[in-house]
Structures are given as C-alpha cells and as structure tokens.
Amino acid sequence: MNTALALVILLISPAGAATRKSPDSVDRAFDKADSLLEKGFYPAALSALNGAYADLSPEDQRLAKFHERTGAVKLREGKVREARAAFTAALKVAQRQGSDESSAKAYTGMGLCLRREKNDAYALKFFKKALSGELDDGTRMFVEDQIREIEGDPPLPAR
C-alpha cells in the first residue's frame, strides 16, 4: 500500500470520525470523500463517508447524500451491484425525506449502473427522471448527453 494512501486512510478513519459531532464536520467529511473520490482513493473515500455516517441520525437530511455518494464510489470501483444498492437506498431515503438534489443524483447513478449492465432502455427512464430534479449544470449536461446517446442523437458540441 502506498504510504501516502495509508496516511490518508489513517487520518480519516472512522475512529477519528467518532469525535465529530457538529454538522460542519459531517459536511467536511463529505467534501473530503468527494476529493478522495476524484483522486481515485476509493477506500479512503468510503472511510470518510463512513465517518460522516456515524454522526447522521435517521432523520438527517444528509442521509440520502451519504447513500448517493457511497453509490458513486462503488460505481467508480466497478462494483455495479453494490452501487445500485446504495443508489436504491438513497432514493428510498430521499423519497421519505423529500431530498431533491440527492434523489436526482441517485437517479443519475442508477442510470449509469443500468448502462453498465447494457440496459439502456431502463437507464433512459432514470436519466429522464434525474432531469426533473435539482442537478448542477455539469451533471445536467452529462445526463442530457447520456439521453441523446441512448436515443441515437448526435452529441452537442462542447459547451
């Protein structure tokens, strides 16, 4: 194991997360997980997410985000079945709590899982559902491109 990676894992391990209690620390754990995910440090990203989860109550609005981000990590790892389970959990929590942003991203993740499983027809439904929610501009463009590709339309020029 790479020494830097081992240090990162140690620094964000759930044991260290047990002392976090403020909402800001949970949000910082999410930010750290996103940063680690982008760098390809998947085990460390999951560790950061698990640290955030330890401080979430079942009613916390960020619980859907935890499941959605876990799905994103699992999908990047190529663990499609585990990613689908996490995105499904995110959608259930988001539906119960009314969390629009996390549900839109979870619908996007489910669409990507289905595309990996060569089920474009079903993926298309999830991508279209994602567009009905709150997505940042980059994710919205990505989802629109996925829909165009599935429907056989040419991609739009870079925007």
Summary of the structure (lengths in Angstrom):
residues: 159
radius of gyration: 16.3
end to end distance: 39.7
largest distance: 51.2
contacts: 504
relative contact order: 0.09
helix: 74%
strand: 0%
